[in-house]
């Protein structure tokens, strides 16, 4: 598409946007002037679906009126609450329903997956990650290595950007896999990098790992609800994600995990077990059935009963995704929205900042990372004061993420004007 920097062009794009009405489904934070801010922080915390309040209040009412009976007597029984999320979540990440479970937080789920899939031997004990990875992933992986009596200095392989570059080249990851093939046990990559916004080539990396019999897993924190995913068809072994970013389920909302069906149905796999991962037919025999019998699905990794109040808002959000037609139409708009933002930033022509996110739309999601070359924190503060909600990452990067469910092309145009005025 041929973009234009005219305001009328932005308004035309909004008028032609088939998803424009979905913005009304969200509560929009207001600025000091009483008007909605330009909210480009959905990569950090998504906005609240208006329908979330009713669903949460419904569960509070069930607690108040029914007490313990709400586990089985409510309209959406608490005992099986996670099952309501299974199919819509599976659709979003390109999985079969029995390969998906909503539970815990992302890092807890990563530890659970590593407990199963990281089984180091004398020859195969290394883990490959990208750098920079989100710190929680790094902490989890390093402590998993230490837990097995190994040293991260020996067991951790890092795929880094080349000198003078900000993103990791796919060919460099593939070369590292080939170079360390005889010693790698797991490849674990953040599918969309938190810092640069780079979308890694999931299919190529997966194929390269599995060619050598290496387990492949992905952190989808910045990918789920942001980009199109096909976890089952790509043959990924495992994946984990949170739901408070692009999935709009609220702070600390329940996370998710994917286990490919070839593993999910294998009840012999080692794991850290809890009672809700046990066969429902014997679950409530409790001490009378002391042996753990895993559910032959991703549910077999579920540790405890569903956290109702961190799941309820996710129901609201997933319903909106379904109503919008899933990730395909959202991704089409997202590519156009972020492409328009990139075009307008280029039009400013400033040497005081540059975009470090890949220019190829297939190699990024909604986020653009803007590197400020002069007074980065001051620039971020000026953007906030001008009614733009975005975030800052040390040492000098401002992340902006126009999301297709609730951001508009005119907001992108306004942001570019504000950025130009404060450069």
Protein Blocks (a to p, Z undefined) as FASTA:
>chain_A
ZZdfbfklmmmmmmmmmklmmmmmpccdddfkopacddfklmmoccddfklmmmmmmmmm
mmmmnmmmlmmmmmbdfklmmmmmmmmmmmmnopafklpccehjfklmmmmmmmmmmccd
fklmcdcddddddfklmmmmmmmmmmnopafklmpccddddehiabdcfklmmmmmmmmm
mmpfbdcddfbafklopacdfklmmmmmmmnopacdddfklmgopaccdfklnopabdcd
dfklmnonoghiacdddddfklmmmmkbgcdddfklpcfklmmnmmmlmbccddfbfklm
pfbdcdfklmmmmmmmmmmmmmnnpjmlmmmmmmmmmmmmmmmmmmnopakbccfbdfbl
klccfbccdddfbhkllmmmmmmmnopacddddfkbccddddfklpcfklmmmmmmmmmm
mZZ
